């Protein structure tokens, strides 16, 4: 119930549509309750009992009037059914679009730590598939539940009005049907919840395999991965089928009980009519209303099934929306303008898990504006983790990071990250044109500015050699480009951003010598008037740094200029020789 109220709260912008749809639904229900009365009236006339056995002066005129009223009622029902169905779906699908966007926006605001524990395919399922169940809830399950309750109440009143004793007899199967419905609800919800979870797992495996299709083919693992996909698909199908099996048992049981009610009316009502205790038109009216009366109870299985499936999806959506980011912005943060670029680490320690070991331990250093700091050391000592603290991808577990002597925890995330450009070893490019990928760092970049950034990154020539030039599509993650080309586009993107702080994380680690030379020239163009922090294994990059930090086991083992560290003949000297 709590999740249902949340959904209705999120649907507030579409309440007008839902109210009109609800009114149309009530009118349709009212028409459905009135039309059997008109038919009962016709039977009474034909049976010559309409006015207590009095002669009717113009039977043909009355019959024509009844037929006209029926025609108008059915036309009105068609019109109001259109309003109900269209407006309910209009509200529902707009809500689905809103919720998908809301989930995605919330995911964007969550800290990177959240993504360490989850697969992309699962999050895609929670963003795309789970909100789609809201359409079933808003456009089908809830309206059907309301209609069914109204019809049940309305028909019950009419039946008791026609004949209380026969009405009581007709209601005998109802308690059994409600007990069956409650039992069905309790058993089916966990199964639908598991089915949604299985679907998310299947999407996660599928996303991994499609992203790693090159590795699958390279290592001839098609059969193995086919087996994993088959297992995932079968697991989801088996879980869903178990829930549907319960439905398959429930539906016939409900239909049997509803049919048994007709048997009671035909048997008892027929005997009463023969004995003159019940007019013929009331027997016909009872049978007509029973067809309507048992419909909502018969539809109970489908409505409950839809409701449980939708609520299972809603539960998974709200799990994401209720997730709190680790990195939180203050209520009234400082808005950074253009900073000088001074960076200070003050006794900073960091661990990824609360119960794990510190990756960084008591790190302290200062980088002055327009200085270049190189960070070197063995693999896995925390170099990339250290630079990830500057844009607040993570927060230190102890100590503080300052920019221009301002604690970055006091600064708005948007203005903080506007001061920083990042070039990573593993470049991510979007499935678009070259121009769009370079301009990604600057919202209002002109074509001239894009080309200037590409020239500075030594990317202009290879771009022009491509069939579409700057309008060439590069495929998903830049699959049509070489590693060096992707790296130069990433540098062009950083140049275009023109931020006062630049972070280079292994920007030349995986390229050949010639490509490294071109990338190094591009990096030289970036160094002017910027504070640079570079993580590198290539000596050509490290030597140019004003200062070098050597990290070992999460601590600063050595610090100084290249010549100074070489003179000490310590860890940096050994690393340099290797």
NORLIN-V438311 format. One record per helix or strand. SS is the DSSP state (h for helix, s for strand). FROM is the first residue (numbers start at 1). TO is the last residue. If there is no record, write none. Layout:
<<SS FROM TO> <SS FROM TO>>
This chain:
<<h 2 46> <h 59 109> <h 112 116> <h 120 162> <h 164 211> <h 213 218> <h 222 274> <h 280 298> <h 300 321> <s 334 334> <s 343 350> <s 360 367> <s 372 377> <h 383 388> <s 398 403> <s 406 407> <h 408 410> <s 411 411> <h 413 417> <s 420 424> <s 433 433> <h 434 441> <h 447 456> <h 460 464> <h 469 471> <s 473 473> <h 476 478> <h 483 497> <s 501 505> <h 513 527> <s 531 535> <h 539 542> <s 547 552> <s 555 560> <h 562 568> <h 571 577>>
